[in-house]
Amino acid sequence: MTTEATPRAVVTRYIEAVAGGDLPTIIDSFAEDATWTYPGTGLPLSGTWRGRDAIINDFLGKATASLFAPGTTPTITLTNVLADGPTVIAEWRAQAEAATGLPYDNHCLGLFTVRAGRITEVREYTDTRHAAQALFGL
């Protein structure tokens, strides 16, 4: 990834890569020491994931592999992007059949920080009650 890319372009490219299942681009989007904070306290996904490998393998990868119906990949639709300097706010909609058999349809917002062409921090905001019910049957 070039350091010439604007923060907005970096985040847009990342979300489009998630939507398209482009793992090399997803990996390339993050700085090695990036963090991702998922809201709440009562979900297995809640907390701060530290480092690119933890974000890719333990947070994003395992969530997709275990929380959705076999053979199902969430549909990700980018709905809005706002950027100011290194800060990018992106809104997306995630839809899929959960492993619980329930429909998962959640609107998410991420507050991204981009430095030197890579995502260094994400704070995600989403409906954790819907995630608890649909993804975990809680």
DRENNU-646881 format. One line per field, with one value per atom (N, C-alpha, C): residue in one letter; residue number from 1; x, y, z. Coordinates in steps of 0.02 Angstrom, whole numbers, plus 32768, in hexadecimal, padded with zeros to 4 digits. Each point is the difference from the previous one (the first is absolute). Example, Ala and Ser with C-alpha at 12.3 -4.5 7.8 and 13.67 -1.06 7.14 Angstrom:
DRENNU-646881
residuo = (A;A;A;S;S;S)
num = (1;1;1;2;2;2)
x = (8294;7FD3;802D;7FEE;802A;7FD9)
y = (7EE4;803B;803C;8035;803B;8037)
z = (8186;8000;8000;7FDC;8003;8025)
***
This chain:
DRENNU-646881
residuo = (M;M;M;T;T;T;T;T;T;E;E;E;A;A;A;T;T;T;P;P;P;R;R;R;A;A;A;V;V;V;V;V;V;T;T;T;R;R;R;Y;Y;Y;I;I;I;E;E;E;A;A;A;V;V;V;A;A;A;G;G;G;G;G;G;D;D;D;L;L;L;P;P;P;T;T;T;I;I;I;I;I;I;D;D;D;S;S;S;F;F;F;A;A;A;E;E;E;D;D;D;A;A;A;T;T;T;W;W;W;T;T;T;Y;Y;Y;P;P;P;G;G;G;T;T;T;G;G;G;L;L;L;P;P;P;L;L;L;S;S;S;G;G;G;T;T;T;W;W;W;R;R;R;G;G;G;R;R;R;D;D;D;A;A;A;I;I;I;I;I;I;N;N;N;D;D;D;F;F;F;L;L;L;G;G;G;K;K;K;A;A;A;T;T;T;A;A;A;S;S;S;L;L;L;F;F;F;A;A;A;P;P;P;G;G;G;T;T;T;T;T;T;P;P;P;T;T;T;I;I;I;T;T;T;L;L;L;T;T;T;N;N;N;V;V;V;L;L;L;A;A;A;D;D;D;G;G;G;P;P;P;T;T;T;V;V;V;I;I;I;A;A;A;E;E;E;W;W;W;R;R;R;A;A;A;Q;Q;Q;A;A;A;E;E;E;A;A;A;A;A;A;T;T;T;G;G;G;L;L;L;P;P;P;Y;Y;Y;D;D;D;N;N;N;H;H;H;C;C;C;L;L;L;G;G;G;L;L;L;F;F;F;T;T;T;V;V;V;R;R;R;A;A;A;G;G;G;R;R;R;I;I;I;T;T;T;E;E;E;V;V;V;R;R;R;E;E;E;Y;Y;Y;T;T;T;D;D;D;T;T;T;R;R;R;H;H;H;A;A;A;A;A;A;Q;Q;Q;A;A;A;L;L;L;F;F;F;G;G;G;L;L;L)
num = (1;1;1;2;2;2;3;3;3;4;4;4;5;5;5;6;6;6;7;7;7;8;8;8;9;9;9;10;10;10;11;11;11;12;12;12;13;13;13;14;14;14;15;15;15;16;16;16;17;17;17;18;18;18;19;19;19;20;20;20;21;21;21;22;22;22;23;23;23;24;24;24;25;25;25;26;26;26;27;27;27;28;28;28;29;29;29;30;30;30;31;31;31;32;32;32;33;33;33;34;34;34;35;35;35;36;36;36;37;37;37;38;38;38;39;39;39;40;40;40;41;41;41;42;42;42;43;43;43;44;44;44;45;45;45;46;46;46;47;47;47;48;48;48;49;49;49;50;50;50;51;51;51;52;52;52;53;53;53;54;54;54;55;55;55;56;56;56;57;57;57;58;58;58;59;59;59;60;60;60;61;61;61;62;62;62;63;63;63;64;64;64;65;65;65;66;66;66;67;67;67;68;68;68;69;69;69;70;70;70;71;71;71;72;72;72;73;73;73;74;74;74;75;75;75;76;76;76;77;77;77;78;78;78;79;79;79;80;80;80;81;81;81;82;82;82;83;83;83;84;84;84;85;85;85;86;86;86;87;87;87;88;88;88;89;89;89;90;90;90;91;91;91;92;92;92;93;93;93;94;94;94;95;95;95;96;96;96;97;97;97;98;98;98;99;99;99;100;100;100;101;101;101;102;102;102;103;103;103;104;104;104;105;105;105;106;106;106;107;107;107;108;108;108;109;109;109;110;110;110;111;111;111;112;112;112;113;113;113;114;114;114;115;115;115;116;116;116;117;117;117;118;118;118;119;119;119;120;120;120;121;121;121;122;122;122;123;123;123;124;124;124;125;125;125;126;126;126;127;127;127;128;128;128;129;129;129;130;130;130;131;131;131;132;132;132;133;133;133;134;134;134;135;135;135;136;136;136;137;137;137;138;138;138)
x = (802B;7FD5;802D;7FF0;8028;7FEF;8033;7FF4;7FDF;7FFB;7FE0;7FB3;7FE5;7FB8;7FE4;7FC7;7FE0;7FE2;7FF8;7FE0;7FBB;7FDA;7FBE;8007;8030;800B;8016;802A;8018;7FC5;7FD4;7FC7;7FCE;7FF2;7FD2;801A;8040;8020;7FFA;800B;7FFB;7FB9;7FCE;7FBB;7FEB;8014;7FF1;8024;803B;8024;7FDB;7FE6;7FD8;7FC2;7FDF;7FC4;800F;803C;8012;8028;800F;8026;8049;801C;8045;8030;8014;802A;8043;8025;803F;7FF8;7FCB;7FF5;7FEB;7FD7;7FED;803E;802B;803E;802B;8007;802A;7FE5;7FC0;7FE1;8014;8018;800E;804A;8010;8044;8009;803E;800E;7FE7;8002;7FEC;7FBB;7FD6;7FBC;7FD7;7FCC;7FCF;7FBA;7FD4;7FB9;7FD9;7FD5;7FD7;7FB8;7FE4;7FBA;7FD9;7FC5;7FDD;7FE2;7FEE;7FDD;802E;7FE1;8026;7FEA;7FC6;7FE5;8006;8022;8006;8048;8008;8044;8029;7FE0;8023;8013;7FE2;800B;8048;801A;8044;802B;8040;8030;802E;8003;802B;8040;8039;8040;802D;8014;802D;7FDA;801F;7FE0;7FED;802C;7FF1;7FC3;7FFB;7FC6;7FC0;8004;7FC5;7FEA;802F;7FEF;7FEB;8028;7FF5;7FCE;8007;7FD7;7FBD;7FFF;7FC2;7FD9;801A;7FDC;7FF9;8036;8000;7FD6;800B;7FDA;7FB7;7FF2;7FBA;7FDB;801E;7FDF;7FF8;8033;7FFF;7FD0;7FF7;7FD8;7FBB;7FF6;7FC1;7FCB;8013;7FD0;7FF4;7FC6;7FED;8036;800C;8033;7FF6;8036;7FFD;7FE6;7FF2;7FE3;8036;8003;802C;7FD4;800C;7FD6;8006;7FC8;7FFF;800F;8033;8015;7FF2;7FD9;7FF0;8017;8030;8018;7FCB;7FE9;7FCA;8015;8039;8014;8049;8024;8045;800B;801A;8013;8048;8028;8046;8017;802C;8020;8046;8032;8044;8007;8020;800B;7FC2;7FCB;7FC3;7FCC;7FE7;7FCC;7FC7;7FC4;7FC4;7FDE;7FF8;7FE0;7FC4;7FCB;7FC3;7FF3;7FEF;7FF1;7FC7;7FE3;7FCB;8019;7FF9;8015;7FC2;7FF8;7FC6;8016;7FE2;800E;7FD2;8000;7FDF;8033;7FEE;802D;8000;8034;8004;7FC6;7FE2;7FC5;7FC2;8003;7FC6;7FD9;8013;7FDD;801F;7FD8;801C;802A;8039;802B;7FFD;7FEB;7FFB;8010;803E;8017;8021;7FF4;8020;803C;8039;803D;8020;8025;8025;8045;8032;8045;8022;8022;802A;8047;801C;8041;8034;803C;803A;8030;8018;802D;8040;8039;8041;802D;8025;802F;7FDF;7FC1;7FDE;7FE3;8000;7FE6;7FD2;7FCF;7FD3;8026;7FFF;8023;7FD0;7FC2;7FD0;7FB9;7FD6;7FB9;7FD9;7FCE;7FCE;7FBD;7FE4;7FC2;7FC5;7FCA;7FC1;7FC9;7FD9;7FCD;7FCA;7FCC;7FCA;8016;801D;801A;7FC7;7FC6;7FC7;7FEC;7FFD;7FEF;8036;803F;8037;7FFA;7FF0;7FFA;7FC8;7FC8;7FC8;800C;8013;8006;803E;8038;803F;800D;7FEA;8011;7FC3;7FC4;7FC3;7FF8;801A;7FFC;7FC4)
y = (7FC6;803A;803D;8030;803C;8031;8024;8032;803E;8001;8037;7FFD;7FC6;7FF8;802A;8020;8028;7FD0;8017;7FD6;7FE7;802B;7FEC;7FC6;8004;7FCB;7FBF;8005;7FC5;7FDB;8025;7FE0;7FE5;8026;7FE9;7FC0;7FFE;7FC5;7FC4;800C;7FCB;7FE3;802A;7FE8;7FDD;801A;7FDE;7FBC;7FFB;7FC0;7FCE;8018;7FD4;7FE8;802D;7FEE;7FCD;8005;7FD4;7FC3;7FFA;7FC6;8002;803B;8009;8002;7FC5;7FFB;8024;7FFB;8024;804C;801D;8048;800F;7FD5;800A;8001;7FD0;7FFC;803E;8014;8039;8042;8002;803E;8015;7FD1;800E;8008;802E;8004;7FC4;7FEA;7FC5;8008;803D;800C;8020;7FF6;801D;7FE3;8025;7FE8;8007;7FD3;8003;7FF6;802F;7FFB;7FF5;7FC8;7FEE;8010;801E;8019;7FC9;8016;7FD4;7FDC;7FD9;7FDA;7FB8;7FF0;7FBD;7FD2;8015;7FD6;7FE6;7FC5;7FE6;802E;8029;802D;8042;800F;8040;8005;803D;800C;801E;8005;801C;7FC9;7FFA;7FD0;8025;7FE7;8023;7FDB;8025;7FE5;7FE7;8008;7FEC;7FB6;7FD5;7FB8;7FF0;8020;7FF4;801A;8039;801C;7FD2;7FEB;7FD7;7FBA;7FDF;7FB9;7FF5;8024;7FF2;8026;803B;8028;7FF5;8018;7FFC;7FB8;7FDB;7FBD;7FCF;7FFB;7FD0;8013;8041;8016;7FEA;800B;7FED;7FB5;7FDB;7FB7;7FDF;801A;7FDD;801E;803E;8021;8000;7FED;8001;7FB9;7FF5;7FBE;7FE6;7FBF;7FE2;8015;8013;8015;8046;8023;8043;8034;8031;8039;803E;8029;803C;802D;801D;8034;8042;8022;8040;8036;8032;8038;8041;8020;8041;8035;8024;8030;8049;800C;8045;8003;8032;800B;804B;8014;8045;7FFF;8031;8000;8047;8005;803F;7FF0;800F;7FEF;7FB5;7FE7;7FB8;7FDB;8024;7FE2;7FF4;7FC3;7FED;7FDF;8016;7FE0;7FDB;7FC0;7FD8;7FDC;7FFE;7FDE;7FC8;7FC4;7FC9;7FD7;7FD7;7FD2;7FB9;7FD6;7FBA;7FD4;7FD2;7FD4;7FB9;7FD0;7FB9;7FD7;7FBF;7FD1;7FEC;8009;7FEE;7FB5;7FE7;7FB9;7FEA;802F;7FF2;7FF2;800F;7FFA;8041;8031;8041;802E;802F;8031;8033;800F;8035;8039;803B;803B;803B;8016;8033;803A;803B;803C;800E;800C;8009;8043;801C;803D;7FF5;8011;7FFA;8044;8010;803C;7FE8;800D;7FE7;8037;7FED;802C;7FE1;8028;7FE8;8029;7FDD;8021;7FDA;8026;7FE3;7FCB;800C;7FD5;7FC0;7FFA;7FC3;8013;7FD5;8009;7FEF;8030;7FF5;7FF5;8017;7FF9;8000;7FD5;8000;7FFB;802A;7FF9;7FF7;7FC4;7FEF;800D;8017;800C;7FDB;7FD7;7FD8;7FED;7FE2;7FEA;7FBE;8005;7FC4;7FD3;801B;7FD6;7FD3;801C;7FD8;7FCB;8013;7FD0;7FC8;8011;7FCD;7FCF;8019;7FD5;7FD6;8020;7FDD;7FD3;8019;7FDB;7FCE;8011;7FD6;7FE1;8011;7FE5;8015;803A;801A;802F)
z = (8000;8000;8000;7FD9;7FFC;8038;8019;8033;7FE1;7FBE;7FDC;8007;8010;8004;8039;7FF3;8034;8034;803E;8032;7FE9;7FE0;7FE6;7FCF;7FD2;7FCF;8022;8033;8024;8020;8022;8022;7FCE;7FCC;7FCD;7FDF;7FF1;7FE2;8030;8040;8032;8002;8006;8005;7FC0;7FC7;7FC1;7FFD;801C;8003;802C;8039;802B;7FDA;7FDF;7FDA;7FC9;7FE3;7FC9;8015;8041;8018;7FEA;7FF7;7FE9;803B;8019;803C;7FFA;7FC8;7FFC;800A;7FE3;8009;8047;801F;8046;802B;7FF8;8028;7FF4;7FC2;7FEE;8019;8012;8016;8046;8029;8046;800E;802D;801C;802E;8008;8029;8048;801A;8046;8006;7FCE;8001;8039;8013;8032;7FE4;8016;7FEE;8040;8011;803C;7FEB;8019;7FF4;803F;7FFB;803B;802D;803B;802F;802F;802C;8031;8004;7FE6;8009;7FC4;7FCC;7FC4;7FF9;7FE5;7FF4;7FD2;7FD7;7FD4;8021;8039;8022;8019;7FFA;8019;7FCA;800F;7FD1;7FE7;7FBF;7FDE;7FED;8015;7FF7;7FCF;7FCC;7FCD;7FC4;7FC5;7FC1;8001;8018;8000;802B;803B;802B;7FE0;7FDF;7FDF;7FC7;7FD7;7FC5;8015;8029;8010;8038;8036;803C;8000;7FE5;8000;7FBF;7FC8;7FC1;7FE6;7FFF;7FE3;8026;8041;8028;8005;8002;8004;7FC1;7FC7;7FC2;7FFA;8014;7FF9;802F;803C;8032;800E;7FEF;8013;7FCA;7FC4;7FC9;7FE7;7FE3;7FE7;7FD1;8002;7FD5;7FB7;7FE0;7FBB;7FF5;8037;7FFC;800F;7FD6;800B;8006;8033;8007;7FC2;7FEE;7FCD;8022;7FE9;801D;7FCD;8015;7FD3;8021;7FE1;8017;7FF0;8033;7FF5;8008;8022;8009;8017;7FE9;8016;8007;803A;800D;8017;7FE8;8013;800F;8032;8012;8019;7FD9;8013;8005;8036;8008;8019;800F;801D;7FCA;7FFF;7FCF;8026;7FF1;801C;7FC6;8008;7FCC;801E;7FDA;8014;7FCE;801A;7FD4;801E;7FD5;8014;7FF5;8032;7FFB;8004;7FD0;7FFD;7FF1;8024;7FF4;802B;7FF2;802D;8035;803F;8037;800A;8021;8010;802D;8023;802A;7FD7;7FBE;7FD4;7FFB;8028;7FFF;7FCC;7FE7;7FD1;8025;7FE5;801B;7FCF;8017;7FD6;802E;7FFC;8030;7FDB;8019;7FE7;802E;7FE2;8026;7FEC;8030;7FF3;801D;7FD9;8018;7FFE;8036;8003;7FF5;7FC5;7FEC;8006;8013;7FFC;7FCE;7FD1;7FCC;8003;8002;7FFF;7FCF;7FD8;7FCF;7FD4;7FED;7FD1;801D;8043;8020;803A;800C;8039;8040;802F;803F;803A;7FF9;8036;7FE4;801D;7FEF;8041;8007;8036;7FDD;8009;7FDF;802E;7FE2;8024;7FDA;8024;7FDF;8033;7FEA;802D;8020;803B;8021;8018;800D;8015;7FC6;7FC4;7FC5;7FF5;8006;7FF8;8034;803E;8035;7FEF;7FEA;7FF0;7FC2;7FC9;7FC0;7FFD;8018;7FF8;8038;803C;803A;8022;7FE9;801F;8048;8012;8045;800A)
***
